[in-house]
Amino acid sequence: MSQEKKRFCTECGAELNGGSKFCTKCGAKVGGKVVESEREESYTVSQTSSSNQINIPESYKPISMWGYFGYELLFSIPCVGFILLLVFAFGGTQNVNLKNFARSYFCIYILFLIILGILMLFGILGASAYYYNL
Ligand SMILES: [Zn+2]
């Protein structure tokens, strides 16, 4: 390398001159652990590129906000939605997020049915009580 490498303090990032062993800015010892600008650059580049192309397996791919919205609409379709819900909840999809979402939605369905059942029961009891007291 003919090009002169710039050195930076590992503590504060200030540029260091030639052979100084201490940072002029923060006073930290910079002996052997000096980061060369070239290496630092390549490091940050590789870091950003790797964070841009994180390879999440298909089964763990996050669902977007509109994805959730779409599935919610889909699940609220009478009969067809419920069948799709069961399919997704019990292994119809490889995606963990979708599976869990379908399962939680399924729980809401069950809860709703229980509440509906209780309300109907009270309705019948109330109606019959009203009828016999009349
Ligand atoms: Zn420093």
Backbone and ligand atoms as CSV (ligand in chain L), in Angstrom:
chain,resi,resn,atom,element,x,y,z
A,1,MET,N,N,0.842,-1.199,0.000
A,1,MET,CA,C,0.000,0.000,0.000
A,1,MET,C,C,0.876,1.248,0.000
A,2,SER,N,N,0.839,1.970,-1.050
A,2,SER,CA,C,1.620,3.200,-1.109
A,2,SER,C,C,0.842,4.351,-0.456
A,3,GLN,N,N,-0.434,4.222,-0.493
A,3,GLN,CA,C,-1.279,5.284,0.059
A,3,GLN,C,C,-1.169,5.309,1.582
A,4,GLU,N,N,-1.035,6.510,2.135
A,4,GLU,CA,C,-0.905,6.630,3.574
A,4,GLU,C,C,-2.254,6.365,4.251
A,5,LYS,N,N,-2.215,5.477,5.226
A,5,LYS,CA,C,-3.462,5.127,5.914
A,5,LYS,C,C,-3.709,6.086,7.061
A,6,LYS,N,N,-4.912,6.492,7.156
A,6,LYS,CA,C,-5.286,7.347,8.283
A,6,LYS,C,C,-5.664,6.456,9.457
A,7,ARG,N,N,-5.328,6.948,10.637
A,7,ARG,CA,C,-5.649,6.155,11.825
A,7,ARG,C,C,-6.624,6.929,12.691
A,8,PHE,N,N,-7.501,6.186,13.320
A,8,PHE,CA,C,-8.521,6.831,14.159
A,8,PHE,C,C,-8.527,6.231,15.555
A,9,CYS,N,N,-8.859,7.065,16.506
A,9,CYS,CA,C,-8.953,6.620,17.891
A,9,CYS,C,C,-10.117,5.633,18.019
A,10,THR,N,N,-9.838,4.548,18.705
A,10,THR,CA,C,-10.885,3.536,18.873
A,10,THR,C,C,-11.941,3.970,19.894
A,11,GLU,N,N,-11.588,4.966,20.713
A,11,GLU,CA,C,-12.511,5.410,21.760
A,11,GLU,C,C,-13.461,6.500,21.277
A,12,CYS,N,N,-12.882,7.533,20.645
A,12,CYS,CA,C,-13.716,8.662,20.264
A,12,CYS,C,C,-13.816,8.866,18.762
A,13,GLY,N,N,-12.994,8.162,18.003
A,13,GLY,CA,C,-13.072,8.245,16.545
A,13,GLY,C,C,-12.312,9.410,15.941
A,14,ALA,N,N,-11.569,10.150,16.784
A,14,ALA,CA,C,-10.812,11.285,16.262
A,14,ALA,C,C,-9.634,10.802,15.435
A,15,GLU,N,N,-9.289,11.592,14.429
A,15,GLU,CA,C,-8.164,11.218,13.568
A,15,GLU,C,C,-6.855,11.396,14.325
A,16,LEU,N,N,-5.935,10.449,14.160
A,16,LEU,CA,C,-4.669,10.505,14.884
A,16,LEU,C,C,-3.544,10.875,13.937
A,17,ASN,N,N,-2.563,11.584,14.483
A,17,ASN,CA,C,-1.413,11.874,13.638
A,17,ASN,C,C,-0.348,10.819,13.809
A,18,GLY,N,N,0.279,10.524,12.667
A,18,GLY,CA,C,1.372,9.579,12.509
A,18,GLY,C,C,1.587,8.539,13.588
A,19,GLY,N,N,2.566,8.779,14.451
A,19,GLY,CA,C,2.961,7.720,15.363
A,19,GLY,C,C,2.534,7.927,16.805
A,20,SER,N,N,1.609,8.825,17.036
A,20,SER,CA,C,1.206,9.087,18.407
A,20,SER,C,C,0.538,7.875,19.045
A,21,LYS,N,N,0.867,7.656,20.304
A,21,LYS,CA,C,0.326,6.489,20.992
A,21,LYS,C,C,-0.893,6.834,21.835
A,22,PHE,N,N,-1.145,8.132,21.944
A,22,PHE,CA,C,-2.331,8.546,22.693
A,22,PHE,C,C,-3.190,9.474,21.839
A,23,CYS,N,N,-4.451,9.361,22.026
A,23,CYS,CA,C,-5.385,10.201,21.281
A,23,CYS,C,C,-5.259,11.634,21.765
A,24,THR,N,N,-5.167,12.550,20.815
A,24,THR,CA,C,-5.021,13.969,21.196
A,24,THR,C,C,-6.338,14.543,21.709
A,25,LYS,N,N,-7.404,13.886,21.415
A,25,LYS,CA,C,-8.720,14.406,21.761
A,25,LYS,C,C,-9.192,13.895,23.127
A,26,CYS,N,N,-9.145,12.578,23.300
A,26,CYS,CA,C,-9.667,12.027,24.548
A,26,CYS,C,C,-8.587,11.426,25.436
A,27,GLY,N,N,-7.376,11.275,24.904
A,27,GLY,CA,C,-6.265,10.792,25.707
A,27,GLY,C,C,-6.190,9.286,25.848
A,28,ALA,N,N,-7.009,8.572,25.151
A,28,ALA,CA,C,-6.997,7.115,25.244
A,28,ALA,C,C,-5.764,6.541,24.576
A,29,LYS,N,N,-5.248,5.461,25.140
A,29,LYS,CA,C,-4.087,4.814,24.547
A,29,LYS,C,C,-4.535,4.084,23.280
A,30,VAL,N,N,-3.775,4.299,22.214
A,30,VAL,CA,C,-4.211,3.728,20.950
A,30,VAL,C,C,-3.199,2.748,20.385
A,31,GLY,N,N,-2.248,2.360,21.212
A,31,GLY,CA,C,-1.150,1.463,20.854
A,31,GLY,C,C,-1.370,0.542,19.670
A,32,GLY,N,N,-1.833,-0.664,19.927
A,32,GLY,CA,C,-1.939,-1.638,18.842
A,32,GLY,C,C,-3.329,-1.724,18.248
A,33,LYS,N,N,-4.282,-1.136,18.938
A,33,LYS,CA,C,-5.673,-1.309,18.512
A,33,LYS,C,C,-6.160,-0.153,17.657
A,34,VAL,N,N,-5.321,0.281,16.757
A,34,VAL,CA,C,-5.721,1.395,15.903
A,34,VAL,C,C,-6.524,0.874,14.717
A,35,VAL,N,N,-7.597,1.507,14.487
A,35,VAL,CA,C,-8.430,1.120,13.354
A,35,VAL,C,C,-7.983,1.893,12.130
A,36,GLU,N,N,-7.625,1.177,11.095
A,36,GLU,CA,C,-7.247,1.847,9.860
A,36,GLU,C,C,-8.506,2.265,9.122
A,37,SER,N,N,-8.429,3.423,8.522
A,37,SER,CA,C,-9.616,3.991,7.871
A,37,SER,C,C,-10.144,3.074,6.779
A,38,GLU,N,N,-9.187,2.455,6.068
A,38,GLU,CA,C,-9.586,1.590,4.968
A,38,GLU,C,C,-10.391,0.399,5.486
A,39,ARG,N,N,-9.868,-0.185,6.562
A,39,ARG,CA,C,-10.539,-1.346,7.131
A,39,ARG,C,C,-11.884,-0.964,7.732
A,40,GLU,N,N,-11.864,0.206,8.361
A,40,GLU,CA,C,-13.097,0.678,8.985
A,40,GLU,C,C,-14.186,0.859,7.924
A,41,GLU,N,N,-13.738,1.407,6.804
A,41,GLU,CA,C,-14.674,1.663,5.708
A,41,GLU,C,C,-15.286,0.354,5.196
A,42,SER,N,N,-14.379,-0.616,4.947
A,42,SER,CA,C,-14.867,-1.884,4.418
A,42,SER,C,C,-15.764,-2.583,5.431
A,43,TYR,N,N,-15.445,-2.353,6.706
A,43,TYR,CA,C,-16.251,-2.970,7.765
A,43,TYR,C,C,-17.673,-2.409,7.764
A,44,THR,N,N,-17.756,-1.072,7.700
A,44,THR,CA,C,-19.085,-0.459,7.722
A,44,THR,C,C,-19.879,-0.828,6.477
A,45,VAL,N,N,-19.170,-0.914,5.342
A,45,VAL,CA,C,-19.850,-1.276,4.103
A,45,VAL,C,C,-20.431,-2.681,4.205
A,46,SER,N,N,-19.572,-3.605,4.677
A,46,SER,CA,C,-20.050,-4.983,4.774
A,46,SER,C,C,-21.169,-5.095,5.802
A,47,GLN,N,N,-21.080,-4.241,6.836
A,47,GLN,CA,C,-22.113,-4.278,7.867
A,47,GLN,C,C,-23.465,-3.843,7.301
A,48,THR,N,N,-23.446,-2.734,6.551
A,48,THR,CA,C,-24.716,-2.248,6.013
A,48,THR,C,C,-25.269,-3.201,4.965
A,49,SER,N,N,-24.373,-3.745,4.130
A,49,SER,CA,C,-24.863,-4.632,3.079
A,49,SER,C,C,-25.439,-5.909,3.671
A,50,SER,N,N,-24.831,-6.365,4.787
A,50,SER,CA,C,-25.345,-7.595,5.391
A,50,SER,C,C,-26.677,-7.340,6.087
A,51,SER,N,N,-26.845,-6.102,6.631
A,51,SER,CA,C,-28.108,-5.812,7.298
A,51,SER,C,C,-29.222,-5.583,6.277
A,52,ASN,N,N,-28.818,-5.205,5.062
A,52,ASN,CA,C,-29.824,-5.001,4.017
A,52,ASN,C,C,-30.352,-6.316,3.470
A,53,GLN,N,N,-29.477,-7.304,3.446
A,53,GLN,CA,C,-29.901,-8.573,2.864
A,53,GLN,C,C,-29.911,-9.690,3.907
A,54,ILE,N,N,-30.530,-9.410,5.031
A,54,ILE,CA,C,-30.686,-10.446,6.047
A,54,ILE,C,C,-31.557,-11.549,5.448
A,55,ASN,N,N,-31.054,-12.759,5.537
A,55,ASN,CA,C,-31.813,-13.859,4.966
A,55,ASN,C,C,-32.684,-14.528,6.022
A,56,ILE,N,N,-33.882,-14.010,6.162
A,56,ILE,CA,C,-34.833,-14.617,7.074
A,56,ILE,C,C,-35.488,-15.782,6.343
A,57,PRO,N,N,-35.473,-16.953,6.944
A,57,PRO,CA,C,-36.142,-18.079,6.275
A,57,PRO,C,C,-37.632,-17.807,6.093
A,58,GLU,N,N,-38.176,-18.403,5.070
A,58,GLU,CA,C,-39.580,-18.172,4.699
A,58,GLU,C,C,-40.534,-18.359,5.879
A,59,SER,N,N,-40.201,-19.307,6.740
A,59,SER,CA,C,-41.099,-19.626,7.853
A,59,SER,C,C,-41.115,-18.550,8.929
A,60,TYR,N,N,-40.118,-17.641,8.908
A,60,TYR,CA,C,-40.082,-16.591,9.922
A,60,TYR,C,C,-40.247,-15.199,9.333
A,61,LYS,N,N,-40.582,-15.130,8.054
A,61,LYS,CA,C,-40.763,-13.837,7.398
A,61,LYS,C,C,-41.855,-13.040,8.108
A,62,PRO,N,N,-41.544,-11.788,8.453
A,62,PRO,CA,C,-42.575,-10.979,9.106
A,62,PRO,C,C,-43.707,-10.637,8.144
A,63,ILE,N,N,-44.889,-10.481,8.692
A,63,ILE,CA,C,-46.026,-10.092,7.876
A,63,ILE,C,C,-46.164,-8.580,7.978
A,64,SER,N,N,-46.365,-7.935,6.845
A,64,SER,CA,C,-46.487,-6.475,6.852
A,64,SER,C,C,-47.821,-6.068,7.453
A,65,MET,N,N,-47.929,-4.787,7.752
A,65,MET,CA,C,-49.160,-4.258,8.333
A,65,MET,C,C,-50.349,-4.549,7.422
A,66,TRP,N,N,-50.160,-4.349,6.132
A,66,TRP,CA,C,-51.239,-4.607,5.179
A,66,TRP,C,C,-51.493,-6.101,5.020
A,67,GLY,N,N,-50.450,-6.876,5.257
A,67,GLY,CA,C,-50.604,-8.332,5.242
A,67,GLY,C,C,-51.572,-8.763,6.332
A,68,TYR,N,N,-51.323,-8.250,7.540
A,68,TYR,CA,C,-52.211,-8.554,8.666
A,68,TYR,C,C,-53.631,-8.072,8.374
A,69,PHE,N,N,-53.698,-6.874,7.826
A,69,PHE,CA,C,-54.989,-6.273,7.491
A,69,PHE,C,C,-55.757,-7.180,6.526
A,70,GLY,N,N,-55.052,-7.639,5.506
A,70,GLY,CA,C,-55.652,-8.515,4.500
A,70,GLY,C,C,-56.156,-9.817,5.097
A,71,TYR,N,N,-55.296,-10.420,5.948
A,71,TYR,CA,C,-55.686,-11.685,6.570
A,71,TYR,C,C,-56.888,-11.495,7.497
A,72,GLU,N,N,-56.899,-10.361,8.190
A,72,GLU,CA,C,-58.010,-10.068,9.090
A,72,GLU,C,C,-59.319,-9.993,8.310
A,73,LEU,N,N,-59.265,-9.290,7.186
A,73,LEU,CA,C,-60.453,-9.187,6.321
A,73,LEU,C,C,-60.870,-10.566,5.837
A,74,LEU,N,N,-59.864,-11.341,5.456
A,74,LEU,CA,C,-60.103,-12.690,4.934
A,74,LEU,C,C,-60.785,-13.556,5.989
A,75,PHE,N,N,-60.283,-13.453,7.226
A,75,PHE,CA,C,-60.805,-14.294,8.302
A,75,PHE,C,C,-62.203,-13.868,8.737
A,76,SER,N,N,-62.560,-12.621,8.478
A,76,SER,CA,C,-63.880,-12.164,8.921
A,76,SER,C,C,-64.981,-12.476,7.910
A,77,ILE,N,N,-64.597,-13.097,6.777
A,77,ILE,CA,C,-65.619,-13.560,5.843
A,77,ILE,C,C,-66.325,-14.760,6.477
A,78,PRO,N,N,-67.641,-14.736,6.553
A,78,PRO,CA,C,-68.350,-15.865,7.167
A,78,PRO,C,C,-68.042,-17.182,6.450
A,79,CYS,N,N,-67.964,-18.256,7.191
A,79,CYS,CA,C,-67.717,-19.623,6.694
A,79,CYS,C,C,-66.372,-19.774,5.986
A,80,VAL,N,N,-66.201,-19.126,4.843
A,80,VAL,CA,C,-64.948,-19.252,4.068
A,80,VAL,C,C,-63.762,-18.792,4.911
A,81,GLY,N,N,-63.947,-17.661,5.586
A,81,GLY,CA,C,-62.893,-17.115,6.429
A,81,GLY,C,C,-62.536,-18.047,7.569
A,82,PHE,N,N,-63.563,-18.650,8.139
A,82,PHE,CA,C,-63.351,-19.552,9.271
A,82,PHE,C,C,-62.583,-20.803,8.834
A,83,ILE,N,N,-62.923,-21.299,7.655
A,83,ILE,CA,C,-62.227,-22.477,7.121
A,83,ILE,C,C,-60.757,-22.135,6.856
A,84,LEU,N,N,-60.514,-20.983,6.239
A,84,LEU,CA,C,-59.140,-20.528,5.989
A,84,LEU,C,C,-58.367,-20.387,7.302
A,85,LEU,N,N,-59.080,-19.864,8.291
A,85,LEU,CA,C,-58.503,-19.672,9.620
A,85,LEU,C,C,-58.030,-21.005,10.195
A,86,LEU,N,N,-58.897,-22.015,10.079
A,86,LEU,CA,C,-58.544,-23.349,10.577
A,86,LEU,C,C,-57.357,-23.923,9.804
A,87,VAL,N,N,-57.359,-23.722,8.497
A,87,VAL,CA,C,-56.267,-24.225,7.644
A,87,VAL,C,C,-54.933,-23.606,8.063
A,88,PHE,N,N,-54.935,-22.269,8.233
A,88,PHE,CA,C,-53.703,-21.573,8.615
A,88,PHE,C,C,-53.277,-21.929,10.042
A,89,ALA,N,N,-54.255,-22.052,10.937
A,89,ALA,CA,C,-53.952,-22.303,12.346
A,89,ALA,C,C,-53.381,-23.696,12.566
A,90,PHE,N,N,-53.776,-24.640,11.719
A,90,PHE,CA,C,-53.336,-26.020,11.944
A,90,PHE,C,C,-52.459,-26.543,10.828
A,91,GLY,N,N,-51.457,-25.739,10.459
A,91,GLY,CA,C,-50.392,-26.252,9.605
A,91,GLY,C,C,-50.540,-26.003,8.119
A,92,GLY,N,N,-51.480,-25.177,7.730
A,92,GLY,CA,C,-51.648,-24.894,6.307
A,92,GLY,C,C,-50.609,-23.939,5.756
A,93,THR,N,N,-49.834,-23.334,6.653
A,93,THR,CA,C,-48.811,-22.388,6.229
A,93,THR,C,C,-47.488,-22.700,6.893
A,94,GLN,N,N,-46.388,-22.357,6.200
A,94,GLN,CA,C,-45.051,-22.557,6.764
A,94,GLN,C,C,-44.658,-21.397,7.665
A,95,ASN,N,N,-45.377,-20.276,7.500
A,95,ASN,CA,C,-44.996,-19.059,8.217
A,95,ASN,C,C,-45.492,-19.084,9.664
A,96,VAL,N,N,-44.545,-18.970,10.585
A,96,VAL,CA,C,-44.859,-19.025,12.011
A,96,VAL,C,C,-45.747,-17.858,12.426
A,97,ASN,N,N,-45.444,-16.696,11.864
A,97,ASN,CA,C,-46.207,-15.499,12.215
A,97,ASN,C,C,-47.667,-15.644,11.814
A,98,LEU,N,N,-47.883,-16.134,10.604
A,98,LEU,CA,C,-49.237,-16.308,10.100
A,98,LEU,C,C,-49.976,-17.364,10.910
A,99,LYS,N,N,-49.249,-18.422,11.253
A,99,LYS,CA,C,-49.839,-19.505,12.031
A,99,LYS,C,C,-50.305,-18.995,13.393
A,100,ASN,N,N,-49.435,-18.243,14.055
A,100,ASN,CA,C,-49.770,-17.701,15.361
A,100,ASN,C,C,-50.907,-16.691,15.278
A,101,PHE,N,N,-50.880,-15.908,14.228
A,101,PHE,CA,C,-51.949,-14.920,14.029
A,101,PHE,C,C,-53.285,-15.630,13.845
A,102,ALA,N,N,-53.279,-16.684,13.017
A,102,ALA,CA,C,-54.494,-17.450,12.776
A,102,ALA,C,C,-54.985,-18.096,14.068
A,103,ARG,N,N,-54.046,-18.594,14.868
A,103,ARG,CA,C,-54.409,-19.232,16.136
A,103,ARG,C,C,-55.026,-18.238,17.103
A,104,SER,N,N,-54.429,-17.040,17.179
A,104,SER,CA,C,-54.969,-16.022,18.084
A,104,SER,C,C,-56.358,-15.595,17.623
A,105,TYR,N,N,-56.526,-15.525,16.303
A,105,TYR,CA,C,-57.823,-15.163,15.740
A,105,TYR,C,C,-58.841,-16.259,16.045
A,106,PHE,N,N,-58.365,-17.493,16.008
A,106,PHE,CA,C,-59.205,-18.651,16.316
A,106,PHE,C,C,-59.698,-18.565,17.762
A,107,CYS,N,N,-58.814,-18.157,18.672
A,107,CYS,CA,C,-59.179,-17.988,20.082
A,107,CYS,C,C,-60.261,-16.926,20.245
A,108,ILE,N,N,-60.147,-15.861,19.473
A,108,ILE,CA,C,-61.162,-14.808,19.505
A,108,ILE,C,C,-62.508,-15.379,19.066
A,109,TYR,N,N,-62.465,-16.202,18.026
A,109,TYR,CA,C,-63.677,-16.861,17.521
A,109,TYR,C,C,-64.343,-17.671,18.635
A,110,ILE,N,N,-63.522,-18.494,19.309
A,110,ILE,CA,C,-64.022,-19.357,20.386
A,110,ILE,C,C,-64.630,-18.512,21.498
A,111,LEU,N,N,-63.877,-17.468,21.878
A,111,LEU,CA,C,-64.338,-16.556,22.928
A,111,LEU,C,C,-65.683,-15.942,22.547
A,112,PHE,N,N,-65.760,-15.536,21.318
A,112,PHE,CA,C,-66.978,-14.921,20.782
A,112,PHE,C,C,-68.145,-15.907,20.838
A,113,LEU,N,N,-67.880,-17.152,20.460
A,113,LEU,CA,C,-68.915,-18.188,20.472
A,113,LEU,C,C,-69.394,-18.466,21.892
A,114,ILE,N,N,-68.443,-18.509,22.844
A,114,ILE,CA,C,-68.791,-18.755,24.250
A,114,ILE,C,C,-69.678,-17.628,24.774
A,115,ILE,N,N,-69.251,-16.389,24.493
A,115,ILE,CA,C,-70.028,-15.229,24.947
A,115,ILE,C,C,-71.418,-15.244,24.316
A,116,LEU,N,N,-71.457,-15.569,23.038
A,116,LEU,CA,C,-72.727,-15.648,22.317
A,116,LEU,C,C,-73.623,-16.723,22.943
A,117,GLY,N,N,-72.990,-17.857,23.263
A,117,GLY,CA,C,-73.723,-18.968,23.883
A,117,GLY,C,C,-74.312,-18.562,25.226
A,118,ILE,N,N,-73.484,-17.885,26.036
A,118,ILE,CA,C,-73.934,-17.433,27.359
A,118,ILE,C,C,-75.086,-16.445,27.215
A,119,LEU,N,N,-74.937,-15.517,26.302
A,119,LEU,CA,C,-75.976,-14.507,26.063
A,119,LEU,C,C,-77.282,-15.165,25.623
A,120,MET,N,N,-77.176,-16.160,24.744
A,120,MET,CA,C,-78.354,-16.866,24.266
A,120,MET,C,C,-79.021,-17.636,25.396
A,121,LEU,N,N,-78.184,-18.254,26.232
A,121,LEU,CA,C,-78.675,-19.020,27.376
A,121,LEU,C,C,-79.458,-18.109,28.315
A,122,PHE,N,N,-78.852,-16.951,28.619
A,122,PHE,CA,C,-79.515,-15.991,29.494
A,122,PHE,C,C,-80.772,-15.446,28.826
A,123,GLY,N,N,-80.693,-15.305,27.530
A,123,GLY,CA,C,-81.849,-14.819,26.777
A,123,GLY,C,C,-83.019,-15.778,26.888
A,124,ILE,N,N,-82.710,-17.070,26.715
A,124,ILE,CA,C,-83.742,-18.107,26.794
A,124,ILE,C,C,-84.317,-18.171,28.214
A,125,LEU,N,N,-83.399,-18.156,29.197
A,125,LEU,CA,C,-83.833,-18.211,30.598
A,125,LEU,C,C,-84.697,-17.001,30.938
A,126,GLY,N,N,-84.225,-15.866,30.507
A,126,GLY,CA,C,-84.944,-14.626,30.776
A,126,GLY,C,C,-86.321,-14.637,30.131
A,127,ALA,N,N,-86.342,-15.102,28.895
A,127,ALA,CA,C,-87.600,-15.124,28.145
A,127,ALA,C,C,-88.597,-16.084,28.790
A,128,SER,N,N,-88.081,-17.268,29.193
A,128,SER,CA,C,-88.990,-18.253,29.788
A,128,SER,C,C,-89.473,-17.781,31.156
A,129,ALA,N,N,-88.588,-17.145,31.920
A,129,ALA,CA,C,-88.971,-16.612,33.233
A,129,ALA,C,C,-90.058,-15.548,33.050
A,130,TYR,N,N,-89.838,-14.741,32.074
A,130,TYR,CA,C,-90.806,-13.676,31.782
A,130,TYR,C,C,-92.157,-14.298,31.380
A,131,TYR,N,N,-92.057,-15.347,30.587
A,131,TYR,CA,C,-93.238,-16.007,30.044
A,131,TYR,C,C,-94.047,-16.664,31.167
A,132,TYR,N,N,-93.345,-17.341,32.100
A,132,TYR,CA,C,-94.058,-18.063,33.165
A,132,TYR,C,C,-94.579,-17.135,34.249
A,133,ASN,N,N,-93.968,-15.984,34.413
A,133,ASN,CA,C,-94.407,-15.046,35.446
A,133,ASN,C,C,-95.605,-14.220,35.013
A,134,LEU,N,N,-95.820,-14.266,33.720
A,134,LEU,CA,C,-96.864,-13.387,33.185
A,134,LEU,C,C,-98.263,-13.774,33.654
L,1,ZN,ZN,ZN,-9.906,9.554,21.352
